[in-house]
Amino acid sequence: MAQAKKKAEMPKEEKVQADIIARIAKIEKPTDTQKAESKAARTELGRLRFLRIANKRIPKALKMIEGIEGLGKASYTRTEEQNKAIVKALQDAVERVELALTGGKASSGGFVLPGAEPQK
């Protein structure tokens, strides 16, 4: 039987903000000050989550790109068309990331190298 993935413990800073939000959500008629406190806590919680996740994902993405860089070694046989397709796919991905980070609408893209059949 597969072992269930253990849910990670929420970092202390995030838990503090989540507790503030939960406490104020229980109040039937929160005051303007409480509403502002809850809004500030939601903003801070979002900032903390962004930092935590970005600091995990960006190094992984950079390491994967370094792996792709290894395809440029002389020991691999490739065509100019394949080289251009790889570079274009990476540039398109960076453009989608930029759109997503600046509030634009990014579409997901797939990739199949010319001369290769898509994997099912």
C-alpha positions as CSV (number, residue, x, y, z in Angstrom):
1,M,0.0,0.0,0.0
2,A,1.3,3.5,-0.9
3,Q,2.3,5.6,2.0
4,A,0.2,8.8,2.3
5,K,2.2,12.0,1.8
6,K,2.6,13.8,5.2
7,K,1.3,17.4,5.1
8,A,4.1,19.8,5.9
9,E,3.8,21.9,9.1
10,M,2.9,25.5,8.4
11,P,5.8,27.8,9.2
12,K,5.4,29.8,12.5
13,E,5.1,33.2,10.8
14,E,2.4,31.9,8.5
15,K,0.5,30.2,11.4
16,V,0.4,33.5,13.3
17,Q,-1.2,35.3,10.3
18,A,-3.6,32.4,9.7
19,D,-4.6,32.4,13.4
20,I,-5.4,36.2,13.2
21,I,-7.6,35.6,10.1
22,A,-9.4,32.7,11.7
23,R,-10.0,34.6,15.0
24,I,-11.5,37.6,13.3
25,A,-13.6,35.4,10.9
26,K,-15.4,34.0,14.1
27,I,-16.5,37.5,15.1
28,E,-20.1,38.0,14.1
29,K,-19.7,41.8,13.5
30,P,-16.1,42.8,13.3
31,T,-15.1,46.4,13.7
32,D,-13.4,48.4,11.0
33,T,-10.2,48.0,12.9
34,Q,-10.6,44.2,13.1
35,K,-11.4,44.1,9.3
36,A,-8.3,46.1,8.6
37,E,-6.2,43.7,10.8
38,S,-7.7,40.7,9.0
39,K,-6.9,42.3,5.6
40,A,-3.3,43.1,6.7
41,A,-2.9,39.5,8.0
42,R,-4.2,38.0,4.7
43,T,-1.7,40.3,2.8
44,E,1.2,39.2,5.0
45,L,0.2,35.6,4.8
46,G,0.2,35.8,1.0
47,R,3.6,37.4,1.0
48,L,5.1,34.8,3.3
49,R,3.7,31.9,1.2
50,F,5.0,33.5,-2.0
51,L,8.5,33.8,-0.5
52,R,8.5,30.3,0.8
53,I,7.3,28.7,-2.4
54,A,9.4,30.9,-4.8
55,N,12.5,30.1,-2.7
56,K,11.9,26.4,-3.3
57,R,10.7,26.5,-7.0
58,I,13.2,28.9,-8.5
59,P,16.4,27.0,-7.6
60,K,14.7,23.8,-8.9
61,A,13.8,25.5,-12.2
62,L,17.4,26.9,-12.6
63,K,18.8,23.4,-12.0
64,M,16.6,21.9,-14.6
65,I,17.7,24.6,-17.1
66,E,21.3,23.7,-16.3
67,G,20.4,20.1,-17.3
68,I,19.0,21.3,-20.6
69,E,22.2,23.3,-21.1
70,G,24.0,19.9,-21.0
71,L,22.2,19.0,-24.2
72,G,24.6,21.3,-26.0
73,K,27.5,19.0,-25.5
74,A,29.2,17.6,-28.6
75,S,28.3,14.1,-27.6
76,Y,24.7,14.7,-28.6
77,T,23.5,14.7,-32.2
78,R,20.8,17.3,-32.9
79,T,19.5,19.4,-35.7
80,E,19.4,23.2,-35.9
81,E,15.6,22.8,-36.0
82,Q,15.7,21.0,-32.7
83,N,18.0,23.6,-31.1
84,K,15.7,26.4,-32.2
85,A,12.6,24.5,-30.9
86,I,14.2,24.0,-27.5
87,V,15.2,27.7,-27.2
88,K,11.7,28.8,-28.4
89,A,10.0,26.6,-25.9
90,L,12.1,28.0,-23.1
91,Q,11.5,31.6,-24.2
92,D,7.8,31.0,-24.4
93,A,7.8,29.6,-20.9
94,V,9.6,32.6,-19.6
95,E,7.1,34.9,-21.3
96,R,4.2,33.0,-19.6
97,V,5.9,33.3,-16.3
98,E,6.4,37.1,-16.8
99,L,2.7,37.4,-17.8
100,A,1.6,35.5,-14.7
101,L,3.8,37.6,-12.4
102,T,2.6,40.9,-13.9
103,G,-1.1,40.0,-13.7
104,G,-1.6,38.9,-17.3
105,K,-3.3,35.7,-18.5
106,A,-0.8,33.0,-19.3
107,S,-1.8,29.9,-21.3
108,S,-0.1,26.6,-20.6
109,G,2.1,25.3,-23.4
110,G,3.2,21.9,-24.3
111,F,6.4,20.8,-26.0
112,V,7.3,18.1,-28.5
113,L,10.8,18.2,-30.0
114,P,10.8,18.0,-33.8
115,G,11.6,14.5,-34.9
116,A,10.1,12.9,-31.8
117,E,6.7,11.4,-31.2
118,P,4.7,12.8,-28.3
119,Q,4.7,10.5,-25.2
120,K,1.4,9.2,-24.1
